[in-house]
Amino acid sequence: MRKIILATTLALIATPAFATGKVKCDVAEADMKPRAELEAQLVGDGWKVKKSKVDGGCYEVYGTLPTGENVEAYFDPATFEKLYVAQRGKVLFKKGE
Amino acid sequence: MLSEYLNRPLFFWFVLTLPGVAMLYSYATGVSDAMDMLHPTGETSARLLIIALMITPLLQLTRGAKWMRWLQDRRRYIGVAAFLYGLAHLVFYVIDMGTLQAIASEIPLPGIWTGWIALLLMVPLAMTSTDAAMRALKRGWKRLQRLAYPAVVLTLAHWIIIHNGLTAALVHVLPLALLELYRLIRFLRKAPQHA
């Protein structure tokens, strides 16, 4: 019993962290529009963009909404459709909800 | 000879600061900005807090193995390091947010106030980590140090809510949870004998 618990504990400690994708996008690379274009569009809409990257196939943008909230937001890389917006884990927008 | 050096608190502190040195180097050279620093500082703080809390149940499980007692002697350094990484986490959050107004506006968010309270709970723990404080507080010291448990629970909540996902946080906390469960079962089994 003790050995099982000890072994399980050690195995769990060794488990590497997983990548967490809140949203998944499945877009062919050829169909992806440049990320800079999305950033420019958002800035035009009044956002402040801190940085962006690709996460789960989507474009993920860190920035500030025109209303002042610091958010992470996911967009479709082909259409720039907004998929998910969250402020410190509080979901402000999710497509289809 | 060598083991004498390795057993010194200074060496243990050196090991505890290594991840921080790597993080600060990355920040100083511009590879990481303040926002990038949030994850490594927070995760290191949480890991150290979890490790500190795992020591007692692991001591029971290993029946006081020598290497566990070695670690137990250094538990307070692990705890203080957890607090200092937590403090660094806050400093980079403040830098990233930029204004007090922006910081204040996020306090009502569950993902944020859980982090604030977890860190605040660690302040008295870090401040009473000296031998003098331990002597002065006598039995109260141990009671006070139990604040580490609500601190780790709030840290877990902070982690889960901020990421809006369970995986990363649970992977880290599960070993501790399992050990606490073992401790509880052990306690419940023993209890009737003492009655």
Interface residues (C-beta under 8 A of the other chain):
Chain A: R2 I5 L6 T8 T9 L12 I13 T15 A17 F18 T20 K22 K50 K51 Y62 G68 N70 A86 Q87 R88 G89 K90 V91
Chain B: D33 M35 M54 L58 L61 T62 M97 A102 S105 E106 L109 P110 G111 I112 I160 I161 I162 H163 N164 G165 T167 A168 V171 H172 L174 P175 L178 L179 Y182
